[in-house]
Every structure is written in structure tokens, then in C-alpha cells.
């Protein structure tokens, strides 16, 4: 999981910061921007976990990894 997250870390963080700043400028509410920021950060971590799981499943089905 960490390999995928490391590769996309800076692009993901830049996108999250841009969206958070846009929401802050649009709404002028720090709480709304903070909630969006936390939600997007959690989504990034969960997405990396999900992608790693899918990658393992695909590799296992193609015979690259031994099954558990």
C-alpha cells in the first residue's frame, strides 16, 4: 500500500490542497474546508489500500504470487 501512496503522494496532496483552498475561498468557512480536507485525506489513504488489494488480487490470479 505504501508504494502506491508514495508514488502519488505529491500529486494527491497538491490536488487536495487546491480543492481545500477553493472551498475556503468559495465558502469563507474554515470548518467546511477542514472537513473536506480530512475527508479527502482519508479517501486518499483508503484508495491506496484498496488499490494495493486489487493489485495483489490481480497478480495472484495471473500466477505472479503464491496464494495465501
N, C-alpha and C positions, 0 to 999 in steps of 0.2 A: 504494500500500500504506500509506503513512504517513497518508493522510487517514482511512482506516478505523481505523487503530490510534490516531490522535489522538482520534477521536470516542469511542471506547470505552475509552480508557486508564484513567481513574479508576475506572470500574465494574469493569473487569477486574482492576485492581490490588487493589481492595477485596476482591473475591472470592478472589483468590489469597492475600492476607494472612489472611483469615478461615479458609480451609481449612488453611493452614500452621500457624496458631496452634492450631486444633482438633487437628491431628495431633500437634503438640508437646505439648499438654495430655494427649491420649489416650495417647501412647506414651512420653513423657518422654525421647525420643531426638532430639537435635539433628540428627544426621546424617540420620535418616529425614525429618525436617521440611525440611532443606536440600535433599535430593534431590527431594522433592515440589515445593518452591518452584522449583527450577531447571527441572524438567520442565514445570511449568505455565507458566513464563515462556517457555520455548522453544515450547510449544504455542500460546501467545498470538501470538507473532511469526509462526510458520508459518501459523497460522489467518488472520492478517491478509494474509499473502502469498497464500494460497490464495483468499481472498475477493476480493482485487483482481484476480486472474487470472480468476476466474469472472465477475466484473462486466465486465471487458474483453471476454471471450468473448461474453457475452450482448449487450452493446452492439454488438459487431461484427456479430453475427447479425441484429440488428434494424436495421442500417444506420446507426447513430449514429457509428461510427468507420470510417475507411478501413482496409482490411486492409493488413497489412504486406507 
